[in-house]
């Protein structure tokens, strides 16, 4: 048995599974052999017996000998060829072949970033040559830039609508540009399941290649606006996604049915360059709308004949339901072109960067990406996180993502396509949970997060390809680096000039005091908070503690009284950092001065870019999302109390925005 376990551990190491890991407190944890075997099997390397392990090790060795589909390097440095290419073989007259040693077989440096076709000994592959770094903030404009972060559905317009769309985003761009902002960060706008009112989290998309069709704004493209209904957005209410999304789908159908032949021809021309991938997305959406009323949540619950996107059943459905597929092609066109219009308007209004898009860490296990790209996605595994400050009990996000083996086999084609799509309609991209470029916590499907393990990814290749796509798009890259950082992550990210995130709540010294903004690294993004953290007003007033007590989320060894005492102490620490105690500290029920001080703090920071959530600019107490909850907290449902223009005109809100703008320009 010991010998078998030794071989299992060898197999795990060979496929990038870590047997041990260190938790947020620095304690070493060990993954069970049962988990290792289960995860290895899901990755395509059966490990249920000694014979299976031996066969999987042989399979890995055979894969190592295969020539790569892509070699990734960077400008100005020689590139060692992989073992599968850097070799020579000698075959004698008797047919026996022996390998000859080849020492230092390398490609010479290439000075121009780009993609090249490379031919070596009869094997053709792609050579990707990345630049030394991504564009920096100073490539867009001098000085220290700032902007808000907004949850698009929370935005209100003058017309009564159930949630904000790209039309309201376009108005937000205009308003904040007038206040001096150079960037506007948005929540992920990836494709969800059309018309499904229960799956509305922007971080659980169907596809990261295409867009949320409910966000399209026809008025930005010269088409009639969608109807506004009385009672669609009563002030102060939460978004009723369960009724709003089916209604939005019906309104889009009515608009599509009204289009004339000239407009339909225009849509077909605009869609043509997006090829087969867009056609498959539209087919998936049509199938989902067809099967969802029958109780199917994603393609894995469709009849088996439809599981193959290239199969006869899918082809027959497409032919028999061509108008329905064409409708979903229209909704993707509407979302894509209206978002592109928002980015163009942002630049036209004077924003140096414009939109900062957000890339979710994974996709729904039954979504379009896992249907279309099954060979490159994790199968039988979901992704999440072990315990960390944002999720003390660990998290299983019930998402899937690319597999490292699938990425390599495909020559990284889906990764490149995904990054390219995101950057085609924005001035920058925030990569959520960027640690996933180095390793992901993968969990056997249906198991708790504790049954997971870290799976290594081709980190250097992925960040180089991201830098290459950012170079081609002239775009900024932000790598969200909150939580337990993998060893060897920080330096390559810094070398590539990807901005790390410096969030007020996590920037603490060894004595638990808050560090000064002048100590933030220049190549970073400073923030008062994120969608997953308490707002400044919520933290100062203790609103987050009220939620923790209500939901039973206080630390097991603590009480509400102890947490309140600890918060009072922390208020003193934060106020000392924000103001050096030069003015009296406000009471917990009067958080507005603390919010303004926090905005000035990130404004004066050394970070090249500062972003404040809209909730902080408006001194709101409720946060958009509470990690680790689904229905217990109204995640992704909150709306502004009034149209954004009215709120920004309120003197207190205008003064807070001016404080941040002035601090940035000081």
C-alpha positions as CSV (number, residue, x, y, z in Angstrom):
1,X,0.0,0.0,0.0
2,X,2.8,2.4,0.8
3,X,4.3,1.9,-2.6
4,X,1.0,2.6,-4.3
5,X,0.5,5.8,-2.3
6,X,4.1,6.9,-3.2
7,X,3.1,6.4,-6.9
8,X,-0.1,8.3,-6.3
9,X,1.9,11.2,-4.9
10,X,4.2,11.1,-7.8
11,X,1.2,11.3,-10.2
12,X,-0.3,14.2,-8.3
13,X,3.0,16.1,-8.5
14,X,3.3,15.4,-12.2
15,X,-0.1,16.8,-13.0
16,X,0.3,19.8,-10.7
17,X,-1.8,18.8,-7.7
18,X,-0.3,20.1,-4.4
19,X,-0.4,17.6,-1.6
20,X,0.2,20.3,1.0
21,X,-0.8,23.9,1.3
22,X,-0.6,26.7,3.9
23,X,-3.8,28.3,5.2
24,X,-4.3,32.0,6.0
25,X,-2.8,31.5,9.5
26,X,0.4,29.9,8.1
27,X,-0.5,26.4,9.2
28,X,0.4,23.5,6.9
29,X,-2.5,21.4,5.6
30,X,-2.4,18.0,3.9
31,X,-4.8,16.9,1.1
32,X,-6.2,13.4,1.6
33,X,-5.1,10.6,-0.8
34,X,-8.8,10.1,-1.5
35,X,-9.1,13.6,-2.8
36,X,-5.9,13.4,-4.8
37,X,-7.1,10.2,-6.5
38,X,-10.6,11.7,-7.2
39,X,-9.2,14.9,-8.7
40,X,-6.6,13.1,-10.7
41,X,-9.3,10.9,-12.2
42,X,-11.5,13.9,-13.1
43,X,-8.5,15.4,-14.9
44,X,-8.2,12.4,-17.1
45,X,-5.6,10.4,-15.1
46,X,-7.4,7.5,-13.4
47,X,-5.8,6.7,-10.0
48,X,-8.1,4.1,-8.4
49,X,-5.6,1.3,-8.4
50,X,-1.9,0.6,-8.8
51,X,-2.4,-0.4,-12.4
52,X,-4.4,2.8,-13.2
53,X,-1.8,5.0,-11.6
54,X,1.0,3.3,-13.6
55,X,-1.0,3.7,-16.8
56,X,-1.7,7.4,-16.0
57,X,2.0,8.0,-15.4
58,X,2.8,6.4,-18.8
59,X,0.1,8.6,-20.3
60,X,1.8,11.7,-18.8
61,X,5.2,10.7,-20.2
62,X,3.7,10.2,-23.7
63,X,2.0,13.7,-23.5
64,X,5.3,15.2,-22.4
65,X,6.9,13.9,-25.6
66,X,4.2,15.5,-27.8
67,X,5.2,18.7,-29.6
68,X,3.4,21.8,-28.2
69,X,0.7,23.6,-30.1
70,X,2.1,26.9,-28.9
71,X,5.4,28.1,-27.4
72,X,5.1,31.3,-25.3
73,X,8.1,33.6,-24.8
74,X,8.8,37.3,-24.5
75,X,10.8,39.9,-26.5
76,X,14.5,40.1,-26.1
77,X,15.3,36.8,-24.6
78,X,16.3,33.4,-26.1
79,X,13.7,30.7,-25.8
80,X,14.7,27.1,-24.8
81,X,12.8,24.6,-26.9
82,X,10.7,22.1,-25.0
83,X,12.0,18.5,-24.6
84,X,9.6,17.3,-27.3
85,X,11.3,19.5,-29.9
86,X,14.8,19.9,-28.5
87,X,15.9,16.4,-29.4
88,X,17.5,14.4,-32.1
89,X,17.0,10.7,-32.9
90,X,19.2,8.3,-34.8
91,X,17.7,5.2,-36.5
92,X,20.0,2.5,-37.7
93,X,19.6,0.0,-40.5
94,X,18.2,-2.5,-38.1
95,X,15.3,-0.1,-37.3
96,X,16.4,0.6,-33.7
97,X,16.1,4.3,-32.7
98,X,18.2,6.0,-30.1
99,X,18.0,9.5,-28.8
100,X,21.0,11.8,-29.2
101,X,21.6,14.5,-26.6
102,X,21.0,18.1,-27.8
103,X,22.5,20.8,-25.6
104,X,21.1,24.3,-25.3
105,X,18.8,24.1,-28.3
106,X,17.2,27.6,-28.2
107,X,15.5,30.1,-30.4
108,X,17.2,33.5,-30.8
109,X,15.6,36.6,-29.3
110,X,12.7,38.2,-31.1
111,X,12.2,41.9,-30.7
112,X,8.7,42.5,-31.9
113,X,5.7,41.3,-29.9
114,X,3.1,39.2,-31.7
115,X,2.0,35.8,-32.9
116,X,4.3,33.9,-35.4
117,X,4.1,30.5,-37.2
118,X,7.1,28.4,-36.2
119,X,8.3,25.3,-38.2
120,X,10.7,23.0,-36.5
121,X,11.7,19.6,-37.9
122,X,8.4,19.2,-39.7
123,X,6.3,20.4,-36.8
124,X,4.3,23.7,-37.1
125,X,3.2,25.6,-34.0
126,X,2.5,29.1,-32.9
127,X,5.2,31.2,-31.3
128,X,3.6,33.9,-29.0
129,X,6.1,36.7,-28.2
130,X,4.9,38.9,-25.3
131,X,6.1,42.4,-24.5
132,X,8.1,43.0,-21.4
133,X,5.0,44.5,-19.7
134,X,1.4,45.6,-20.1
135,X,0.6,49.2,-20.7
136,X,0.7,51.3,-17.6
137,X,-1.6,54.0,-16.2
138,X,1.0,56.6,-17.4
139,X,0.6,55.4,-20.9
140,X,-2.9,56.7,-20.8
141,X,-2.4,60.1,-19.1
142,X,0.1,61.8,-16.8
143,X,-0.7,62.1,-13.1
144,X,-2.7,60.0,-10.8
145,X,-6.1,58.9,-12.2
146,X,-9.3,58.0,-10.5
147,X,-12.8,56.7,-11.1
148,X,-15.8,55.0,-9.6
149,X,-16.8,51.3,-9.6
150,X,-20.5,50.8,-10.4
151,X,-22.8,47.8,-10.4
152,X,-24.7,48.5,-13.7
153,X,-28.0,47.0,-12.6
154,X,-28.1,49.3,-9.6
155,X,-28.1,52.4,-11.8
156,X,-31.4,54.3,-12.4
157,X,-32.5,56.5,-15.2
158,X,-35.3,59.0,-15.5
159,X,-37.5,56.4,-17.3
160,X,-39.0,53.6,-15.1
161,X,-37.0,50.4,-15.7
162,X,-36.5,47.4,-13.5
163,X,-32.7,47.5,-13.6
164,X,-29.9,49.5,-15.1
165,X,-28.5,48.6,-18.5
166,X,-25.8,49.9,-20.8
167,X,-28.0,52.9,-21.4
168,X,-27.7,53.9,-17.8
169,X,-24.0,53.1,-17.9
170,X,-23.6,55.5,-20.8
171,X,-25.2,58.2,-18.7
172,X,-22.9,57.3,-15.8
173,X,-19.8,57.7,-18.0
174,X,-20.9,61.2,-19.1
175,X,-21.6,62.3,-15.5
176,X,-18.4,61.0,-14.0
177,X,-16.3,62.3,-16.9
178,X,-17.7,65.8,-16.0
179,X,-16.5,65.3,-12.4
180,X,-12.9,64.5,-13.6
181,X,-12.9,60.7,-13.7
182,X,-10.7,58.9,-16.2
183,X,-12.0,55.3,-15.6
184,X,-15.2,53.6,-14.7
185,X,-15.0,50.1,-13.3
186,X,-17.9,47.8,-14.0
187,X,-19.2,44.4,-12.7
188,X,-18.8,41.4,-15.1
189,X,-21.2,41.7,-18.1
190,X,-20.7,38.1,-19.3
191,X,-23.5,36.1,-20.8
192,X,-26.0,34.7,-18.4
193,X,-28.9,32.4,-19.2
194,X,-31.4,34.5,-21.1
195,X,-34.6,35.3,-19.3
196,X,-33.7,33.2,-16.3
197,X,-34.7,35.2,-13.2
198,X,-33.0,32.9,-10.8
199,X,-29.4,33.0,-12.2
200,X,-28.5,36.6,-12.0
201,X,-25.1,36.6,-10.3
202,X,-22.6,38.3,-12.6
203,X,-19.9,36.0,-11.3
204,X,-21.7,32.8,-12.3
205,X,-22.0,33.3,-16.1
206,X,-22.9,31.0,-18.8
207,X,-20.1,32.3,-21.0
208,X,-17.1,34.6,-20.6
209,X,-16.8,35.0,-24.4
210,X,-20.2,36.7,-24.9
211,X,-22.3,39.3,-23.2
212,X,-25.4,39.5,-20.9
213,X,-28.1,40.1,-23.5
214,X,-30.4,41.8,-20.9
215,X,-27.9,44.7,-20.7
216,X,-28.3,45.8,-24.4
217,X,-29.5,49.4,-24.9
218,X,-31.2,49.8,-28.3
219,X,-31.4,53.6,-27.9
220,X,-27.6,53.8,-28.1
221,X,-27.8,52.3,-31.6
222,X,-30.6,54.3,-33.1
223,X,-33.3,51.8,-32.3
224,X,-36.5,52.4,-30.3
225,X,-35.9,52.2,-26.5
226,X,-37.4,49.3,-24.6
227,X,-40.7,50.2,-23.0
228,X,-40.8,51.7,-19.5
229,X,-43.7,50.4,-17.4
230,X,-45.3,52.1,-14.5
231,X,-44.1,50.5,-11.2
232,X,-41.0,48.9,-12.9
233,X,-38.6,50.6,-10.4
234,X,-40.3,51.9,-7.2
235,X,-37.7,54.0,-5.3
236,X,-35.8,52.1,-2.7
237,X,-36.8,48.6,-3.7
238,X,-34.6,45.7,-4.6
239,X,-34.4,44.4,-8.1
240,X,-37.0,41.7,-8.7
241,X,-34.9,39.6,-11.1
242,X,-37.4,36.8,-11.2
243,X,-40.0,38.9,-13.0
244,X,-37.7,41.5,-14.6
245,X,-35.5,39.2,-16.7
246,X,-38.3,37.2,-18.4
247,X,-40.0,40.6,-19.1
248,X,-36.8,42.0,-20.6
249,X,-36.5,38.9,-22.8
250,X,-40.1,39.5,-24.0
251,X,-39.4,43.1,-24.7
252,X,-36.3,42.2,-26.7
253,X,-38.4,39.8,-28.8
254,X,-40.9,42.5,-29.5
255,X,-38.2,44.8,-30.7
256,X,-36.6,42.1,-32.8
257,X,-40.0,41.4,-34.5
258,X,-40.3,45.0,-35.4
259,X,-36.9,45.3,-37.2
260,X,-36.9,46.1,-40.9
261,X,-34.9,44.2,-43.5
262,X,-32.2,46.9,-43.6
263,X,-31.6,46.7,-39.9
264,X,-31.5,42.9,-40.0
265,X,-29.0,43.0,-42.8
266,X,-26.8,45.4,-40.8
267,X,-26.9,43.1,-37.8
268,X,-25.9,40.1,-40.0
269,X,-23.0,42.1,-41.4
270,X,-21.8,43.1,-38.0
271,X,-22.1,39.6,-36.6
272,X,-20.3,37.9,-39.6
273,X,-16.7,38.5,-38.3
274,X,-17.6,36.7,-35.0
275,X,-18.1,33.4,-36.9
276,X,-19.0,30.0,-35.6
277,X,-18.5,30.8,-32.0
278,X,-21.3,33.4,-32.0
279,X,-23.6,31.1,-33.9
280,X,-23.0,28.4,-31.2
281,X,-23.7,30.9,-28.4
282,X,-27.0,31.8,-30.1
283,X,-27.9,28.2,-30.6
284,X,-27.1,27.4,-26.9
285,X,-29.3,30.3,-25.8
286,X,-32.1,29.1,-28.0
287,X,-31.8,25.5,-26.6
288,X,-31.7,26.8,-23.0
289,X,-34.9,28.9,-23.5
290,X,-36.5,25.8,-25.0
291,X,-35.5,23.3,-22.3
292,X,-35.6,25.5,-19.2
293,X,-39.4,25.5,-18.8
294,X,-39.0,21.7,-18.6
295,X,-36.9,22.1,-15.5
296,X,-33.4,21.9,-17.2
297,X,-30.8,24.1,-15.5
298,X,-28.0,24.0,-18.1
299,X,-27.1,21.7,-20.9
300,X,-26.2,18.8,-18.6
301,X,-29.9,18.4,-17.9
302,X,-31.0,18.5,-21.5
303,X,-31.8,15.3,-23.4
304,X,-28.5,13.5,-24.1
305,X,-28.8,13.9,-27.8
306,X,-28.3,17.7,-27.4
307,X,-25.1,17.4,-25.3
308,X,-22.9,17.5,-28.4
309,X,-22.9,20.9,-30.1
310,X,-21.8,19.3,-33.3
311,X,-24.3,16.5,-33.1
312,X,-27.3,15.9,-35.4
313,X,-29.9,16.8,-32.7
314,X,-28.3,20.3,-32.2
315,X,-28.0,20.8,-36.0
316,X,-31.7,19.8,-36.6
317,X,-32.8,22.2,-33.8
318,X,-30.9,25.0,-35.4
319,X,-32.5,24.4,-38.8
320,X,-36.0,24.0,-37.4
321,X,-35.7,27.0,-35.1
322,X,-33.7,29.4,-37.3
323,X,-35.8,32.5,-36.4
324,X,-35.2,31.8,-32.6
325,X,-31.4,31.4,-33.2
326,X,-31.5,34.7,-35.2
327,X,-33.2,36.4,-32.3
328,X,-30.4,35.4,-30.0
329,X,-27.8,36.6,-32.5
330,X,-29.7,39.9,-32.4
331,X,-29.5,40.2,-28.6
332,X,-25.8,39.5,-28.6
333,X,-25.3,42.1,-31.3
334,X,-27.3,44.6,-29.3
335,X,-25.3,44.0,-26.2
336,X,-21.9,44.0,-28.0
337,X,-22.5,47.2,-30.0
338,X,-24.1,49.2,-27.3
339,X,-21.3,48.4,-24.9
340,X,-18.8,49.4,-27.6
341,X,-20.7,52.7,-27.9
342,X,-20.4,53.3,-24.1
343,X,-16.6,52.8,-24.3
344,X,-16.4,55.2,-27.3
345,X,-18.5,57.7,-25.5
346,X,-16.3,57.4,-22.4
347,X,-13.2,58.4,-24.5
348,X,-15.2,61.1,-26.3
349,X,-16.1,62.7,-23.0
350,X,-12.5,62.8,-22.0
351,X,-11.9,59.7,-20.0
352,X,-8.3,58.5,-20.5
353,X,-9.1,54.9,-19.9
354,X,-12.8,54.5,-20.1
355,X,-14.4,51.2,-18.9
356,X,-12.4,48.8,-16.7
357,X,-14.1,45.5,-17.4
358,X,-14.2,42.6,-15.0
359,X,-13.3,39.0,-15.8
360,X,-15.1,36.4,-13.7
361,X,-12.9,33.5,-12.4
362,X,-15.1,30.7,-13.9
363,X,-18.4,29.8,-15.5
364,X,-21.5,27.9,-14.7
365,X,-21.0,24.1,-15.0
366,X,-24.1,23.9,-17.3
367,X,-23.4,27.0,-19.3
368,X,-22.5,27.7,-22.9
369,X,-18.7,27.7,-22.4
370,X,-18.7,24.3,-20.9
371,X,-21.0,23.1,-23.7
372,X,-19.0,24.6,-26.5
373,X,-15.4,24.0,-25.2
374,X,-15.7,20.8,-23.2
375,X,-12.3,19.6,-24.3
376,X,-10.6,22.6,-22.7
377,X,-12.7,22.8,-19.5
378,X,-12.5,21.0,-16.2
379,X,-14.9,18.1,-16.0
380,X,-16.2,16.6,-12.7
381,X,-14.5,19.4,-10.8
382,X,-15.7,22.7,-9.5
383,X,-13.6,25.7,-8.3
384,X,-13.6,27.6,-5.1
385,X,-11.3,28.6,-2.3
386,X,-10.0,27.2,1.0
387,X,-10.6,29.3,4.1
388,X,-9.4,32.9,3.8
389,X,-10.4,36.3,5.2
390,X,-13.2,36.7,2.6
391,X,-14.6,33.2,3.3
392,X,-13.6,31.9,6.7
393,X,-15.2,28.5,6.1
394,X,-13.9,28.0,2.6
395,X,-15.9,28.4,-0.6
396,X,-17.2,26.1,-3.4
397,X,-18.4,28.5,-6.1
398,X,-20.0,25.7,-8.1
399,X,-18.2,27.0,-11.2
400,X,-15.9,25.4,-13.7
401,X,-13.0,26.8,-15.7
402,X,-10.3,25.9,-18.2
403,X,-8.2,22.9,-17.4
404,X,-4.4,23.4,-17.6
405,X,-4.1,20.3,-19.9
406,X,-6.9,21.6,-22.1
407,X,-5.3,25.0,-22.5
408,X,-1.9,23.6,-23.5
409,X,-3.5,21.1,-26.0
410,X,-5.5,23.9,-27.6
411,X,-2.5,26.2,-27.9
412,X,-4.3,28.5,-25.4
413,X,-6.9,29.5,-28.1
414,X,-9.8,29.8,-25.6
415,X,-7.8,31.9,-23.2
416,X,-6.7,34.3,-25.9
417,X,-10.2,34.5,-27.4
418,X,-11.6,35.3,-23.9
419,X,-9.1,38.1,-23.1
420,X,-9.4,39.5,-26.6
421,X,-13.2,39.7,-26.3
422,X,-13.1,41.4,-23.0
423,X,-10.6,44.0,-24.2
424,X,-12.4,44.7,-27.4
425,X,-15.0,46.9,-25.6
426,X,-13.0,48.4,-22.7
427,X,-9.9,50.3,-21.8
428,X,-8.8,47.8,-19.2
429,X,-9.6,44.5,-17.5
430,X,-9.7,43.4,-13.9
431,X,-8.9,39.7,-13.6
432,X,-11.0,38.4,-10.7
433,X,-9.1,36.0,-8.3
434,X,-5.9,36.4,-10.4
435,X,-4.3,33.8,-8.2
436,X,-6.1,31.4,-10.5
437,X,-3.5,32.2,-13.2
438,X,-1.0,30.3,-11.0
439,X,-3.3,27.8,-9.1
440,X,-6.9,27.1,-8.5
441,X,-8.6,25.3,-5.7
442,X,-10.5,22.5,-7.4
443,X,-13.1,20.3,-5.7
444,X,-14.6,17.0,-6.8
445,X,-18.1,17.9,-8.0
446,X,-20.6,17.6,-5.2
447,X,-18.1,17.7,-2.4
448,X,-17.4,20.3,0.2
449,X,-14.6,22.8,-0.3
450,X,-12.5,20.9,2.3
451,X,-12.2,18.0,-0.2
452,X,-10.3,20.2,-2.6
453,X,-6.7,20.7,-3.6
454,X,-4.6,23.3,-5.4
455,X,-4.1,22.6,-9.1
456,X,-1.2,24.4,-10.8
457,X,-1.7,26.4,-14.0
458,X,0.9,27.5,-16.6
459,X,1.3,30.8,-14.9
460,X,4.1,32.3,-16.9
461,X,2.4,31.5,-20.2
462,X,-0.9,32.9,-19.1
463,X,0.4,36.2,-17.9
464,X,2.6,36.6,-21.0
465,X,-0.4,36.0,-23.3
466,X,-2.4,38.5,-21.2
467,X,0.3,41.0,-21.6
468,X,0.5,40.4,-25.3
469,X,-3.3,40.9,-25.7
470,X,-3.2,44.0,-23.5
471,X,-0.3,45.4,-25.7
472,X,-2.3,44.8,-28.9
473,X,-5.4,46.4,-27.4
474,X,-3.5,49.2,-25.6
475,X,-5.3,48.3,-22.4
476,X,-4.7,48.3,-18.7
477,X,-4.6,45.0,-16.6
478,X,-5.5,44.8,-12.9
479,X,-4.8,41.5,-11.2
480,X,-7.0,41.0,-8.1
481,X,-4.6,39.7,-5.5
482,X,-6.6,39.6,-2.3
483,X,-6.4,36.5,-0.1
484,X,-3.7,33.9,0.3
485,X,-1.1,34.6,-2.3
486,X,0.7,31.7,-4.0
487,X,4.5,31.5,-3.7
488,X,6.2,33.2,-6.7
489,X,3.1,35.2,-7.8
490,X,3.9,38.8,-6.9
491,X,7.2,39.3,-8.7
492,X,6.1,38.2,-12.2
493,X,2.9,40.2,-11.9
494,X,4.9,43.3,-10.9
495,X,7.3,42.7,-13.8
496,X,4.4,42.6,-16.2
497,X,3.1,45.9,-14.8
498,X,-0.2,44.4,-13.9
499,X,-1.8,46.5,-11.1
500,X,-2.2,44.8,-7.8
501,X,-5.1,45.9,-5.6
502,X,-4.6,47.8,-2.4
503,X,-7.9,47.7,-0.5
504,X,-8.1,49.9,2.6
505,X,-9.4,47.2,4.9
506,X,-6.5,44.8,4.1
507,X,-3.6,47.3,4.2
508,X,-2.5,46.8,7.8
509,X,0.8,46.8,9.6
510,X,2.2,44.2,11.9
511,X,0.5,45.9,14.9
512,X,-2.8,45.7,13.0
513,X,-2.8,49.5,12.4
514,X,-3.7,50.8,8.9
515,X,-0.8,51.8,6.8
516,X,-0.5,55.2,5.2
517,X,-1.4,55.7,1.6
518,X,2.1,56.8,0.8
519,X,3.2,53.2,1.5
520,X,1.0,51.8,-1.2
521,X,3.0,50.6,-4.2
522,X,2.9,53.0,-7.2
523,X,2.0,50.2,-9.6
524,X,-1.3,49.4,-7.8
525,X,-4.9,50.2,-7.7
526,X,-6.0,51.8,-4.4
527,X,-9.6,51.2,-3.3
528,X,-11.8,52.1,-0.3
529,X,-13.5,48.7,-0.8
530,X,-14.8,46.1,-3.3
531,X,-18.2,44.6,-4.0
532,X,-17.3,41.9,-1.4
533,X,-16.4,44.1,1.5
534,X,-18.3,46.4,3.8
535,X,-18.7,50.0,2.6
536,X,-16.9,52.6,4.6
537,X,-20.1,53.9,6.1
538,X,-21.3,50.3,6.7
539,X,-18.1,49.4,8.5
540,X,-17.9,52.6,10.5
541,X,-21.5,52.3,11.6
542,X,-21.2,48.5,12.3
543,X,-23.8,47.6,9.7
544,X,-21.6,44.6,8.6
545,X,-21.6,43.4,12.2
546,X,-25.4,43.6,12.3
547,X,-25.5,41.3,9.2
548,X,-23.0,38.9,10.7
549,X,-25.0,38.6,13.9
550,X,-28.3,38.2,12.0
551,X,-26.9,35.4,9.7
552,X,-24.9,33.6,12.4
553,X,-21.6,34.5,10.8
554,X,-19.7,35.9,13.8
555,X,-16.5,34.1,14.8
556,X,-17.4,31.0,16.9
557,X,-15.1,32.2,19.7
558,X,-16.6,35.7,19.9
559,X,-19.8,37.5,20.6
560,X,-21.5,40.6,19.3
561,X,-20.3,42.6,22.3
562,X,-16.7,41.5,21.7
563,X,-16.9,42.3,18.0
564,X,-18.4,45.8,18.8
565,X,-15.5,46.5,21.2
566,X,-13.0,45.3,18.6
567,X,-14.6,47.6,16.0
568,X,-14.4,50.6,18.3
569,X,-10.7,50.0,18.7
570,X,-10.3,49.6,14.9
571,X,-12.2,52.9,14.3
572,X,-9.5,54.6,16.4
573,X,-6.7,53.0,14.4
574,X,-8.3,53.9,11.1
575,X,-9.1,57.5,12.1
576,X,-5.5,58.0,13.3
577,X,-4.3,56.9,9.9
578,X,-6.8,58.9,7.9
579,X,-6.5,62.2,9.8
580,X,-3.6,61.8,12.3
581,X,-6.2,62.7,14.9
582,X,-6.2,66.3,13.9
583,X,-10.0,66.5,14.0
584,X,-12.4,64.8,16.4
585,X,-13.5,61.3,15.5
586,X,-17.1,61.0,14.4
587,X,-19.6,58.8,16.2
588,X,-20.5,55.4,14.7
589,X,-24.0,56.7,13.6
590,X,-22.4,59.6,11.8
591,X,-20.0,57.9,9.3
592,X,-19.9,60.6,6.6
593,X,-16.7,62.3,7.7
594,X,-15.0,58.9,7.8
595,X,-16.1,58.2,4.3
596,X,-14.7,61.5,3.0
597,X,-11.4,60.9,4.9
598,X,-11.1,57.4,3.4
599,X,-11.7,58.8,-0.1
600,X,-8.9,61.4,0.5
601,X,-6.7,58.6,1.8
602,X,-6.8,56.6,-1.4
603,X,-6.7,59.9,-3.3
604,X,-3.4,60.9,-1.7
605,X,-2.0,57.4,-2.0
606,X,1.1,56.5,-4.0
607,X,-1.1,54.2,-6.2
608,X,-1.2,55.2,-9.9
609,X,-4.9,54.6,-10.0
610,X,-7.7,55.0,-7.3
611,X,-11.2,53.6,-7.6
612,X,-14.0,54.1,-5.1
613,X,-17.2,52.0,-5.2
614,X,-20.2,54.2,-6.0
615,X,-21.6,53.1,-2.6
616,X,-18.7,54.9,-0.9
617,X,-19.1,58.0,-3.1
618,X,-22.7,58.1,-1.9
619,X,-21.9,57.2,1.7
620,X,-24.1,54.1,1.5
621,X,-24.1,51.5,4.3
622,X,-25.1,48.4,2.4
623,X,-22.7,46.4,0.2
624,X,-23.6,44.8,-3.1
625,X,-22.6,41.2,-2.2
626,X,-21.9,39.3,1.0
627,X,-19.5,36.4,0.2
628,X,-20.6,33.0,1.3
629,X,-24.3,33.8,1.0
630,X,-26.8,33.1,-1.8
631,X,-30.3,34.1,-0.7
632,X,-29.7,35.1,2.9
633,X,-28.4,38.6,1.8
634,X,-29.8,40.5,-1.2
635,X,-26.7,40.0,-3.3
636,X,-26.7,41.9,-6.6
637,X,-30.2,43.2,-6.1
638,X,-29.7,46.7,-4.6
639,X,-30.6,49.8,-6.6
640,X,-29.9,53.5,-6.2
641,X,-32.5,55.5,-4.5
642,X,-32.8,57.9,-7.4
643,X,-31.4,58.6,-10.9
644,X,-27.6,58.9,-10.7
645,X,-27.6,62.5,-12.0
646,X,-29.8,63.6,-9.1
647,X,-27.6,61.8,-6.6
648,X,-24.4,63.3,-7.9
649,X,-25.9,66.8,-7.7
650,X,-26.6,66.4,-4.0
651,X,-24.1,68.7,-2.2
652,X,-22.8,66.1,0.2
653,X,-22.2,63.6,-2.6
654,X,-20.6,66.2,-4.9
655,X,-18.3,67.2,-2.1
656,X,-17.1,63.7,-1.5
657,X,-16.4,63.2,-5.2
658,X,-14.6,66.6,-5.3
659,X,-12.5,65.5,-2.3
660,X,-11.3,62.4,-4.2
661,X,-10.6,64.4,-7.4
662,X,-8.7,67.1,-5.6
663,X,-6.6,64.6,-3.7
664,X,-5.7,62.8,-6.9
665,X,-4.6,66.1,-8.5
666,X,-2.8,67.5,-5.5
